[in-house]
Each structure stands twice: as structure tokens, then as C-alpha cells.
Amino acid sequence: MISLYNTAVGTVVPLELRDPGKVSIYVCGPTVYGPPHIGHGRHTMVYDVLRRVLTWKGLDVTFVSNITDIDDKIINRANDENREWQDIATKCESIWWKSMDLYNVQRPDHTPHATEYVDEMVELIGQLIDGEKAYVTSDGIYLRVSEVQDYGLLANQNLDDLLEGGGDRTVVGTEKENPADFALWKFTKPGEPAWPSPWGEGRPGWHTECVVMSLDILGEGFDLHTGGLDLTFPHHENERAQAVANGKTFANHWMHHGFVEMEGEKMSKSLGNVTNLLDLAEQYDPRAYRLLVLQSHYRSPMEVTETSLSNATNAIERLDTFARRFGEIGEGSDPVAMAEFDEIISRDLDSAGGVDLMFRKVREANTALDAGDAGTANPAAATALEIASVLGLELVSAGEDVPAEVAALVERRTEARAAKDWSAADEIRDELSALGWTVEDSADGPIARKL
């Protein structure tokens, strides 16, 4: 199968499945109040790769990722811009999916929205109140974390060690029984969206949303709950606490990925170093960013610089050239090498090791074909291409539809090169670049490719 680091136990352990042959995964999705940035990109690509690997292994994967479409951040932006909060959420969700498609992130099997589950959240909160695990104050309803025996498990701390107010995004109210108690329901303030409840109009707390949606779709004891390292506490701990307090078995395995750093600093809005995924795609091939994600172990910090992005872009171009060179070989990968890949990727999703093996096979295939040894080259090439496919790297293995104007320029450049008129050839290359095209010289002749 596959072994993954489990935050709850602090070590790499086999991923044990509730149902043989089936994997149930819940990924904390976006709060849709702005465009996704490169941190979101790493978040989604790590678990996209995990999903692809598990599917490649022959498992039936149910992949759930929610949409938080009601939240303080959405409300605050709506108020600042004098817009309806629904407009903010709807438009930002559309931008989210546009970005995910651009970066070849597969759509989830289920995308529950928080606003669709408010009735179920009210029901859960009522059960917690009835069981004396939650209590009502003047500003909301709070969970008694003291009633959760192992509260702090994911943070690797006990309750006494946790920081005051650690259970919520914003510490509110003065009536909490314990500083770590967190809001399940927030009573409405003027101008805020509200839903009815037996205790008064309000809206659910962020932590309550995910516990309800995950259990509704995947059921108790689902296999894997994932997210960024920053979600370990309080968000994931507080999801788990509600399920445990209500007598439910929650996720069996917890997986978290590391931060993204830009020029040596953790990415954050306060530092002003947040890069929008759509803006990034205008400067670099989106596949280059996926390659950067793959080349970093998911639990380690990942640094993004202009140099690393440029290097990754060049690597993608080399892979495209390779795919075109071997584009007609079809299947036939080396079973020994693919077994090696399986072993590598199954060790805590070692995508960096998988990428290293892919490039090793690229070099092996090119060297063998240059020597006229197709019998060695073709299986090595098929292996490299299969690994790329498993990891979600879509390579350009065939020529693109070339406009007549571009084709004519390529022909003129070929004639200039044949006449050793290098100056004219360079001028034509510049003309092609201005039109958004480049030309690649291969053993089979020049190939025009969009920039």
C-alpha cells in the first residue's frame, strides 16, 4: 500500500483502510474570499498527487474537498467593498476552479458548501448541548474542550499547555468557561448573514463546518484527513474534538504539508510576498510550479524563487522535447523500474524521489537512442513518461496547430540557417517570439511551439 506521516502519532505509518480497496479522503478546501495563491497551489497539488498515486495503485478513491462560502473574511470583504457576501463567494469560487484547472488539479468527487449544511450543523450543536459538552453565552455557543479527554492530540500538547484563546480564529466574548473553548455558533451582529437556530439567529463556526460535511459524505472512521501544517491547530484539532465529544469516530489518519517560502521567508499576506496563481501562470508554465511541488518533500518547507521557477520551466521544456522524441512508443514501461517507483512513492509520498527516477530514465533513454539501442531506449522512455503521467505532469508529445504566418516564418528561418545567414535566422526568431511562438531545433527538423 502506502505509508504516510500521521500527525496524530508523530511518525510514518501504513495508511490502513476502513474498507478494503477503497480510500476515503477529506481535504480542507478554500475559504472563497480572494484569488488562490501559490500556498493554495502546493496544498492542492500535494493531495492531487496522492490521489493520482492511489488511483494508479488500483484503489477506489473518494476525494472530498469543501468550500467555505460563509466566513468572517468573506463578510469583511463584502462590507469593505459594499457588495453582497454571496457575490464575493460565488465569484471567488469561480476563480478558484479556473486556477485549479490551469494547474491540472483534478476536481474533487464531492465539493460540499458550508451554506448547504447549516441545518446539520445546528443539529450537531444541539446534540453537544444536550450532552452538556457545549454551553450558550450571550455571543454564541462554545464547546467545553475539558470534556474532550485527549484534546490537543494533533498539537502534541495537553489542554493546560495550549495558549489562551487557541480554539478560535478570533478570541471573542468574556463568558467562556475555559480560554481554549471555541465557538460552534456565533450569534448575528447587525448587517451579517444569519440562519435560524433554537438559540437565536447566527452562523456556524468554521470548525463545525468541516466536521459535519466530512462525516456526512464519508461516514465515521474515514481514512484520511489532510491540510496544511497551519491547520493542525486549532482547526483540525477542533473538528476532531466535536466528533469525539459527540461520540463519533473521526479520521483515522492525519496528513499535513509544509509551508511555502519566497526568497527564504514564509509566505504571508503581512509580508506582502503572496503570489496569485493566475498571475504566476502568466509568467511561467503552470507545469513548472507543479514540478517544483513534486521536487520538494511535502512535509518540508518549499522555497519559490525566480531562479527555481526558471530552472523548472527549462526542465519542463526538456521533458516536452523528450516526449516528442519518444511520442510514438506507446506502452511498454520497464516493470522493474515501475516497481522501484512504487516503492519510492509509497514511502511517505516521496515525489522528489519519483522525479529523480523519472529524469534518470530520461537520460538513460536518450543515451541509448543516440547509440542506436532502441531495445534499451524505449522501455526507459515509457517508464519516464508513465511516471510523469502518474504525477500529473502533462507533457507536449505532438506538434501544435501552427498558423500559416508562423509556419512561413519557420520555413524562412530554416532557409536562413541552411544559408548560414545567422543574423537573419535570429531576426526571424525574434519575430516568432513577438507572435507568441518559439522554434525548437530537433533531429526531425524545426518544431514550432507556443510560448
For each residue, the residues with C-beta under 8 A, 3 or more apart:
1: 14 15 17 57 346
2: 14 15 53 54 57 345 346 349
3: 12 13 14 15 346 347 348
4: 12 13 15 224 253 255 348 349
5: 11 12 255 256 299 348
6: 9 10 11 12 13 253 254 255
7: 10 154 232 254 255 256
8: 153 154 253 254
9: 6 13
10: 6 7 156
11: 5 6
12: 3 4 5 6 347 348
13: 3 4 6 9 253
14: 1 2 3
15: 1 2 3 4 23 223 224 253
16: 223 252 253
17: 1 20 21 22 23 59 223
18: 22 24 221 222 223 252
19: 22 24
20: 17
21: 17 58 59 60
22: 17 18 19 59 60 61 62
23: 15 17 54 59 60 61 62 223 224
24: 18 19 62 64 218 219 222 223 224
25: 47 50 51 61 62 63 64 222 223 224 225 226
26: 64 65 66 210 213 214 217 218 222 224 225 226 251
27: 44 47 63 64 65 108 226 227
28: 65 66 210 226 227 228 231 235 236
29: 65 66 67 68 108 111
30: 36 40 67 68 93 96
31: 68 71 73 74
32: 67 68 69 74 88 89 92 93 96
33: 71 73 74 77 88 89 92
34: 77 92
35: 92 95 96 99 276 277 278
36: 30 40 41 95 96 99 100 276 277
37: 40 41 267 274 275 276 277
38: 41 42 260 262 267 274 275 277 280 289 304
39: 42 43 228 259 260 267 274
40: 30 36 37 43 44 96 99 277
41: 36 37 38 44 45 99 103 277 280 289 293
42: 38 39 45 46 257 260 293 302
43: 39 40 46 47 227 228 257
44: 27 40 41 47 48 100 103 105
45: 41 42 48 49 103 105 289 290 293 294 392
46: 42 43 49 50 226 257 293 298 349
47: 25 27 43 44 50 51 63 226
48: 44 45 51 52 104 105 106 392
49: 45 46 52 53 293 294 349 351 391 392
50: 25 46 47 53 54 226 255 349
51: 25 47 48 54 55 61 63 106
52: 48 49 55 56 106 390 391 392
53: 2 49 50 56 57 345 349 390
54: 2 23 50 51 57 59 61
55: 51 52 58 59 61
56: 52 53 390
57: 1 2 53 54 342
58: 21 55
59: 17 21 22 23 54 55
60: 21 22 23
61: 22 23 25 51 54 55 109
62: 22 23 24 25 109 110 217 218
63: 25 27 47 51 106 108 109 110
64: 24 25 26 27 108 109 110 111 112 213 214 217 218
65: 26 27 28 29 108 110 111
66: 26 28 29 111 112 113 114 209 210 213 214
67: 29 30 32 93 111 112 113 114
68: 29 30 31 32 71 114 206 209
69: 32 74 89 93 113 114 115
70: 74 75 85 89 114 115 193 203 204
71: 31 33 68 74 75 114 206
72: 75 76 169 170
73: 31 33 76 77
74: 31 32 33 69 70 71 77 78 85 88 89
75: 70 71 72 78 79 85 192 193
76: 72 73 79 80
77: 33 34 73 74 80 81 83 88
78: 74 75 81 82 83 84 85 87 88
79: 75 76 82 191
80: 76 77
81: 77 78 88
82: 78 79
83: 77 78 87 88
84: 78 87 88
85: 70 74 75 78 88 89 193
86: 89 90
87: 78 83 84 90 91
88: 32 33 74 77 78 81 83 84 85 91 92
89: 32 33 69 70 74 85 86 92 93
90: 86 87 93 94
91: 87 88 94 95
92: 32 33 34 35 88 89 95 96
93: 30 32 67 69 89 90 96 97
94: 90 91 97 98
95: 35 36 91 92 98 99 278
96: 30 32 35 36 40 92 93 99 100
97: 93 94 100 101 107
98: 94 95 101 102 278
99: 35 36 40 41 95 96 102 103 277 278 281
100: 36 44 96 97 103 105 107
101: 97 98 104 105
102: 98 99 277 278 281 286
103: 41 44 45 99 100 277 281 286 289 290
104: 48 101 286 287 290 392 394
105: 44 45 48 100 101 392
106: 48 51 52 63 392
107: 97 100 111
108: 27 29 63 64 65 111
109: 61 62 63 64
110: 62 63 64 65 217
111: 29 64 65 66 67 107 108
112: 64 66 67 116 117 213 216 217
113: 66 67 69 116 117
114: 66 67 68 69 70 71 117 118 204 209 213
115: 69 70 118
116: 112 113
117: 112 113 114 120 121 209 212 213 216
118: 114 115 121 122 195 203 204
119: 122 123
120: 117 123 124 212 216
121: 117 118 124 125 184 185 204 208 209 212
122: 118 119 125 126 185 195 197 198 204
123: 119 120 126 127
124: 120 121 127 128 184 208 211 212 242 246
125: 121 122 128 129 134 141 184 185 197 204 208
126: 122 123 129 130 198
127: 123 124 130 131 246
128: 124 125 131 133 134 143 184 242 245 246
129: 125 126 132 133 134 135 136 141
130: 126 127
131: 127 128 134 245 246
132: 129 135 144 147
133: 128 129 143 144 147 245 246
134: 125 128 129 131 141 142 143 144 184 245
135: 129 132 141 142 144 177
136: 129 140 141 199
137: 140 141 142 173 175 176
138: 173 175 187
139: 172 173 175 186 187
140: 136 137 172 173 183 184 185 186 187 202 205
141: 125 129 134 135 136 137 183 184 185 199
142: 134 135 137 176 177 181 182 183 184
143: 128 133 134 147 148 167 181 182 184 238 241 242 245
144: 132 133 134 135 147 148 177 178 181 245
145: 148 151 159 167 178 180 181 182 241
146: 151 159 177 178
147: 132 133 143 144 245
148: 143 144 145 151 241 244 245
149: 244
150: 153 244
151: 145 146 148 158 159 162 180 237 241
152: 155 156 157 158 159 161 162 233 237
153: 8 150 156 237 240
154: 7 8 232 233 236 237 240 254
155: 152 162 232 233 237
156: 10 152 153
157: 152 161 162
158: 151 152 161 162
159: 145 146 151 152 162 178 180
160:
161: 152 157 158
162: 151 152 155 157 158 159 166 167 180 233
163: 166
164: 171 179 180
165: 168 171 179 180
166: 162 163 179 180 233 234
167: 143 145 162 180 181 182 234 238
168: 165 171 172 182 183 205 207 234
169: 72 206 234
170: 72
171: 164 165 168 179
172: 139 140 168 183 186
173: 137 138 139 140 176
174:
175: 137 138 139
176: 137 142 173 179 181
177: 135 142 144 146 181
178: 144 145 146 159 181
179: 164 165 166 171 176
180: 145 151 159 162 164 165 166 167
181: 142 143 144 145 167 176 177 178
182: 142 143 145 167 168 205 207 234 238
183: 140 141 142 168 172 186 205
184: 121 124 125 128 134 140 141 142 143 204 205 207 208 242
185: 121 122 125 140 141 197 199 202 203 204 205 208
186: 139 140 172 183 202 203 204 205
187: 138 139 140 199 200 201 202
188: 192 193 194 200 201 202 203
189: 192
190:
191: 79
192: 75 188 189 203
193: 70 75 85 188 203
194: 188 201 202 203
195: 118 122 201 202 203 204
196: 201
197: 122 125 185 200 201 202
198: 122 126
199: 136 141 185 187 202
200: 187 188 197
201: 187 188 194 195 196 197
202: 140 185 186 187 188 194 195 197 199
203: 70 118 185 186 188 192 193 194 195
204: 70 114 118 121 122 125 184 185 186 195 208 209
205: 140 168 182 183 184 185 186 208 209
206: 68 71 169 209 210 235
207: 168 182 184 210 211 234 235 238 239 242
208: 121 124 125 184 185 204 205 211 212 242
209: 66 68 114 117 121 204 205 206 212 213
210: 26 28 66 206 207 213 214 235 239
211: 124 207 208 214 215 239 240 242 243 250
212: 117 120 121 124 208 209 215 216
213: 26 64 66 112 114 117 209 210 216 217
214: 26 64 66 210 211 217 218 222 225 239 250 251
215: 211 212 218 219 220 222 243 248 250
216: 112 117 120 212 213
217: 26 62 64 110 112 213 214
218: 24 26 62 64 214 215 222
219: 24 215 222
220: 215 248 249 250
221: 18 249 250 251 252
222: 18 24 25 26 214 215 218 219 225 250 251 252
223: 15 16 17 18 23 24 25 251 252 253
224: 4 15 23 24 25 26 251 252 253 254 255
225: 25 26 214 222 236 239 250 251 253 254 255
226: 25 26 27 28 46 47 50 254 255 256 257
227: 27 28 43 231 232 235 236 255 256 257
228: 28 39 43 231 256 257 259
229: 232 256 257 258 259
230: 259
231: 28 227 228 235 236 256
232: 7 154 155 227 229 235 236 237 254 256
233: 152 154 155 162 166 236 237
234: 166 167 168 169 182 207 237 238
235: 28 206 207 210 227 231 232 238 239
236: 28 154 225 227 231 232 233 239 240 254 256
237: 151 152 153 154 155 232 233 234 240 241
238: 143 167 182 207 234 235 241 242
239: 207 210 211 214 225 235 236 242 243 250
240: 153 154 211 236 237 243 244 250 251
241: 143 145 148 151 237 238 244 245
242: 124 128 143 184 207 208 211 238 239 245 246
243: 211 215 239 240 246 248 249 250
244: 148 149 150 240 241 247 248 250
245: 128 131 133 134 143 144 147 148 241 242
246: 124 127 128 131 133 242 243
247: 244
248: 215 220 243 244
249: 220 221 243 252
250: 211 214 215 220 221 222 225 239 240 243 244
251: 26 214 221 222 223 224 225 240 254
252: 16 18 221 222 223 224 249
253: 4 6 8 13 15 16 223 224 225
254: 6 7 8 154 224 225 226 232 236 251
255: 4 5 6 7 50 224 225 226 227
256: 5 7 226 227 228 229 231 232 236 299
257: 42 43 46 226 227 228 229 298 299
258: 229 296 298 299 300 301 302
259: 39 228 229 230 266 267 301 302
260: 38 39 42 266 267 301 302 303 304
261: 264 265 266 267 301 302 303 304
262: 38 265 267 273 275 303 304 305
263: 273 303 305
264: 261 303
265: 261 262 268 271 273
266: 259 260 261 271 301
267: 37 38 39 259 260 261 262 271 273 274 275 304
268: 265 271 273 274
269: 272 274
270:
271: 265 266 267 268
272: 269
273: 262 263 265 267 268
274: 37 38 39 267 268 269
275: 37 38 262 267 279 280 304
276: 35 36 37 279 280
277: 35 36 37 38 40 41 99 102 103 280 281 289
278: 35 95 98 99 102 281 282
279: 275 276 282 283
280: 38 41 275 276 277 283 284 286 289
281: 99 102 103 277 278 284 285 286
282: 278 279
283: 279 280 309
284: 280 281 288 289 309 310 312 313
285: 281 288 313 316
286: 102 103 104 280 281 289 290
287: 104 290 291 316 393 394
288: 284 285 291 292 309 312 313 315 316
289: 38 41 45 103 277 280 284 286 292 293 304 309 312
290: 45 103 104 286 287 293 294 391 392 393
291: 287 288 294 295 312 315 316 355 393
292: 288 289 295 296 302 304 308 309 312
293: 41 42 45 46 49 289 290 296 302 351
294: 45 49 290 291 351 352 354 355 391 393
295: 291 292 312 351 352 355
296: 258 292 293 300 301 302 352
297: 300 348 350 351 352
298: 46 257 258 349 351
299: 5 256 257 258 348
300: 258 296 297
301: 258 259 260 261 266 296
302: 42 258 259 260 261 292 293 296
303: 260 261 262 263 264 308
304: 38 260 261 262 267 275 289 292 308 309
305: 262 263 308 309
306: 309 310
307: 310 311
308: 292 303 304 305 311 312
309: 283 284 288 289 292 304 305 306 312 313
310: 284 306 307 313 314
311: 307 308 314 315
312: 284 288 289 291 292 295 308 309 315 316
313: 284 285 288 309 310 316 317
314: 310 311 317 318
315: 288 291 311 312 318 319
316: 285 287 288 291 312 313 319 320 393
317: 313 314 320 321
318: 314 315 321 322 362
319: 315 316 322 323 362 388 393 395
320: 316 317 323 324 395 396 397 449
321: 317 318 324 325 440 442
322: 318 319 325 326 362 365 366 381 384 395
323: 319 320 326 327 385 388 395 396 397
324: 320 321 327 396 397 398 399 442 447
325: 321 322 366 369 381 442 443
326: 322 323 329 365 369 377 378 381 382 385 397
327: 323 324 397 398
328:
329: 326 332 378 381 382
330: 382
331: 382
332: 329 378 379 382
333: 337 338 379 382 383 385 386
334: 337 338 361 379 380 382 383
335: 338 339
336: 339 340
337: 333 334 340 341 357 361 379 380 383
338: 333 334 335 341 342 383 386 387
339: 335 336 342 343
340: 336 337 343 344 357
341: 337 338 344 345 354 357 383 387 390
342: 57 338 339 345 346
343: 339 340 346 347
344: 340 341 347 350 353 354 357
345: 2 53 341 342 349 350 351 353 354 390
346: 1 2 3 342 343
347: 3 12 343 344 350 353
348: 3 4 5 12 297 299
349: 2 4 46 49 50 53 298 345
350: 297 344 345 347 353 354
351: 49 293 294 295 297 298 345 354 355 391
352: 294 295 296 297 355 356
353: 344 345 347 350 356 357
354: 294 341 344 345 350 351 357 358 387 390 391
355: 291 294 295 351 352 358 359 387 391
356: 352 353 359 360
357: 337 340 341 344 353 354 360 361 387
358: 354 355 361 362 383 384 387 388 391
359: 355 356 362 363 384
360: 356 357 363 364
361: 334 337 357 358 364 365 380 381 383 384 387
362: 318 319 322 358 359 365 366 380 381 384
363: 359 360 366 367
364: 360 361 367 368 376 377 380
365: 322 326 361 362 368 369 376 377 378 380 381 384
366: 322 325 362 363 369 370 377
367: 363 364 370 371
368: 364 365 371 373 374 376 377 380
369: 325 326 365 366 372 373 374 377 381
370: 366 367
371: 367 368
372: 369
373: 368 369 376 377
374: 368 369 377 378
375: 378 379
376: 364 365 368 373 379 380
377: 326 364 365 366 368 369 373 374 380 381
378: 326 329 332 365 374 375 381 382
379: 332 333 334 337 375 376 382 383
380: 334 337 361 362 364 365 368 376 377 383 384
381: 322 325 326 329 361 362 365 369 377 378 384 385
382: 326 329 330 331 332 333 334 378 379 385 386
383: 333 334 337 338 341 358 361 379 380 386 387
384: 322 358 359 361 362 365 380 381 387 388
385: 323 326 333 381 382 388 389 395 397
386: 333 338 382 383 389 390
387: 338 341 354 355 357 358 361 383 384 390 391
388: 319 323 358 384 385 391 393 395
389: 385 386 392 393 394
390: 52 53 56 341 345 354 386 387
391: 49 52 290 294 351 354 355 358 387 388
392: 45 48 49 52 104 105 106 290 389
393: 287 290 291 294 316 319 388 389
394: 104 287 389
395: 319 320 322 323 385 388
396: 320 323 324 400 449
397: 320 323 324 326 327 385
398: 324 327
399: 324 402 447 448
400: 396 448 449 450
401:
402: 399 406 407 410 437 448
403: 406 407
404: 407 408
405: 408 409 435
406: 402 403 409 410 432 435 437 448
407: 402 403 404 410 411 448
408: 404 405 411 412
409: 405 406 412 413 428 431 432 435
410: 402 406 407 413 414 432 439 446 448
411: 407 408 414 415
412: 408 409 415 416 424 428
413: 409 410 416 417 424 425 428 429 432 439 446
414: 410 411 417 418 445 446
415: 411 412 418 419
416: 412 413 419 421 422 424 425 428
417: 413 414 420 421 422 425
418: 414 415
419: 415 416
420: 417
421: 416 417 424 425
422: 416 417 425 426
423: 426 427
424: 412 413 416 421 427 428
425: 413 416 417 421 422 428 429
426: 422 423 429 430
427: 423 424 430 431
428: 409 412 413 416 424 425 431 432
429: 413 425 426 432 433 438 439
430: 426 427 433 434
431: 409 427 428 434 435
432: 406 409 410 413 428 429 435 437 438 439 448
433: 429 430 436 437 438 451
434: 430 431
435: 405 406 409 431 432
436: 433 450 451
437: 402 406 432 433 448 449 450 451
438: 429 432 433 448 449 450 451
439: 410 413 429 432 446 447 448 449
440: 321 446 447 448 449
441: 445 446 447
442: 321 324 325 445 446 447
443: 325
444: 447
445: 414 441 442
446: 410 413 414 439 440 441 442
447: 324 399 439 440 441 442 444
448: 399 400 402 406 407 410 432 437 438 439 440
449: 320 396 400 437 438 439 440
450: 400 436 437 438
451: 433 436 437 438
